[in-house]
Amino acid sequence: MEEKARAHLIVSGRVQGVCFRAETQKAATIFGLHGWVRNKRDGTVEAIAEGAKKDVISLINWCKTGPPLSWVEKVDVNWQDYHGEFSEFGINY
C-alpha cells in the first residue's frame, strides 16, 4: 500500500498573473492529488496537496519550475499528517 502524505506549500517568485493556480491544479490532477491552491495577498501562491507521497513529491518538484511564464524563487514545504478530507484538487479564491 502506498504511503499517504499531505504537504502545505508556499511558492514565492513571479507566481501570480502567470496561470500558476490553474497549471498547479492541472498538474495535481494528473498526479492524482486532492487539495487546493490559491493566491495570497503577499504575492505568493499557497497550496495543500494530499495523496500518495511519491505524487505529492512530484507536485512539489513541478512547483519548483511552474508554468512557462512563472519564475519560482522558492518553494517552502511543510509536511503534515494526511487527513483525506478533499475529493478533488480545486482553486480557492
C-alpha positions as CSV (number, residue, x, y, z in Angstrom):
1,M,0.0,0.0,0.0
2,E,1.3,3.4,-0.9
3,E,2.2,5.8,1.8
4,K,-0.2,8.8,2.0
5,A,1.1,12.3,2.6
6,R,0.0,15.9,3.0
7,A,2.1,18.9,2.2
8,H,1.4,22.6,2.7
9,L,3.3,24.7,0.1
10,I,4.2,28.3,-0.2
11,V,5.6,29.2,-3.6
12,S,7.5,32.5,-3.9
13,G,8.7,34.5,-7.0
14,R,6.7,35.6,-10.0
15,V,3.8,33.2,-9.4
16,Q,0.7,35.4,-9.7
17,G,-0.7,36.6,-13.1
18,V,1.1,33.7,-14.9
19,C,-1.6,30.9,-14.6
20,F,0.2,29.3,-11.7
21,R,-3.0,28.3,-9.9
22,A,-4.7,26.8,-13.0
23,E,-1.5,24.9,-14.0
24,T,-0.9,23.7,-10.5
25,Q,-4.5,22.3,-10.5
26,K,-3.8,20.5,-13.8
27,A,-0.5,19.1,-12.5
28,A,-2.1,17.9,-9.2
29,T,-5.0,16.3,-11.1
30,I,-2.5,14.5,-13.4
31,F,-0.6,13.2,-10.3
32,G,-3.9,12.1,-8.7
33,L,-3.8,14.5,-5.8
34,H,-6.5,16.3,-3.8
35,G,-6.4,19.6,-2.1
36,W,-6.4,23.2,-3.2
37,V,-4.3,26.2,-4.5
38,R,-4.8,29.9,-4.0
39,N,-3.1,33.3,-4.4
40,K,-2.1,35.1,-1.2
41,R,-2.1,38.8,-0.7
42,D,1.7,38.9,-0.2
43,G,2.2,37.7,-3.8
44,T,2.9,34.1,-3.1
45,V,0.8,31.0,-4.0
46,E,-0.3,28.6,-1.3
47,A,-1.4,25.0,-1.8
48,I,-2.4,21.9,0.2
49,A,-1.8,18.6,-1.6
50,E,-2.8,15.2,-0.4
51,G,-2.3,11.8,-1.9
52,A,0.4,9.2,-2.4
53,K,3.7,10.6,-1.0
54,K,5.5,10.0,-4.3
55,D,2.9,12.0,-6.2
56,V,3.0,14.8,-3.6
57,I,6.8,14.9,-4.1
58,S,6.2,15.1,-7.9
59,L,3.9,18.1,-7.4
60,I,6.5,19.8,-5.2
61,N,9.1,19.3,-7.9
62,W,6.7,20.6,-10.5
63,C,6.1,23.7,-8.4
64,K,9.9,24.4,-8.3
65,T,9.6,25.3,-12.1
66,G,5.9,26.1,-12.5
67,P,4.3,27.1,-15.8
68,P,6.3,28.8,-18.6
69,L,5.7,32.5,-17.7
70,S,6.5,32.0,-14.0
71,W,9.8,32.4,-12.2
72,V,9.9,30.4,-8.9
73,E,12.3,31.7,-6.3
74,K,11.5,29.3,-3.5
75,V,9.1,26.5,-2.5
76,D,8.6,26.2,1.2
77,V,7.2,22.8,2.2
78,N,5.6,21.9,5.5
79,W,4.8,18.2,5.8
80,Q,1.6,17.5,7.7
81,D,-0.5,14.5,8.8
82,Y,-2.6,13.1,6.0
83,H,-6.3,13.9,6.5
84,G,-8.1,12.6,3.3
85,E,-10.6,15.5,3.6
86,F,-10.6,16.5,-0.1
87,S,-12.4,14.9,-3.0
88,E,-10.6,16.9,-5.8
89,F,-8.0,19.5,-6.3
90,G,-9.6,22.9,-6.6
91,I,-8.7,26.6,-6.9
92,N,-9.7,28.7,-3.9
93,Y,-10.3,32.4,-4.3
